[in-house]
Amino acid sequence: MECELCGRDVDRLYLVEIDGLEYKVCSHCRKFGRLVKSSNKSSDELDFDTEDYGEKIRELRESLNLSVEEFAKRINEKPGLIRRVEKGVSAAPEKLVKKIERTFHIKLT
């Protein structure tokens, strides 16, 4: 798969929004935009219409009246990861989603 910005051949692409346009980019170039989705799939298999876990996680945290730090402590994660996921800077790792589901007895997927 090839990065649409720098042309690198990579195994993983990220969908980022830059100036209102979406690009499939490598990990190096993803810092130039807002992360929309990441995937290990080939570019032909990328499905960018999946759920927005960052928004769901933020809504859950706020409904529990927890700060980012309190929420992160309850699931034994770093607050920085929670902030990045909520802001859409990083995709929510599957491990994080599963941990939240187990801890709070909810279904995000």
Residue pairs with C-beta under 8 A, 6 or more apart in sequence:
1 9
1 10
1 11
1 12
1 13
1 24
1 42
1 43
2 8
2 9
2 10
2 43
3 10
3 13
3 24
3 25
3 26
3 28
3 29
4 23
4 24
4 25
5 23
5 25
5 26
5 29
5 32
6 25
6 26
6 28
6 29
8 26
8 28
10 26
10 27
11 40
12 26
12 27
12 38
12 39
12 40
13 24
13 25
13 26
13 38
13 39
13 43
13 46
14 24
14 25
14 26
14 27
14 30
14 35
14 36
14 37
14 38
14 39
14 91
15 22
15 23
15 24
15 25
15 35
15 36
15 37
15 38
15 39
15 46
15 48
16 22
16 23
16 25
16 29
16 30
16 32
16 33
16 34
16 35
16 36
17 23
17 33
17 34
17 36
18 32
18 33
18 34
22 36
22 48
23 29
23 33
24 43
24 46
25 32
25 33
30 38
34 88
34 89
35 88
35 89
35 90
35 91
36 48
36 88
37 46
37 48
37 50
37 91
38 91
39 45
39 46
39 47
41 47
51 108
51 109
52 88
53 85
53 91
53 92
53 97
53 108
54 85
54 86
54 87
54 88
54 92
55 86
56 108
57 82
57 85
57 86
57 92
57 100
57 108
58 86
60 100
60 104
60 106
60 108
61 68
61 71
61 82
61 86
64 71
64 104
66 74
68 79
68 82
68 83
68 86
69 79
71 79
71 82
72 78
72 79
72 81
72 82
74 103
75 96
75 99
75 100
75 103
76 99
77 96
77 99
81 90
81 96
84 90
85 91
85 92
85 96
97 108
97 109
100 106
100 108
101 107
101 108
101 109
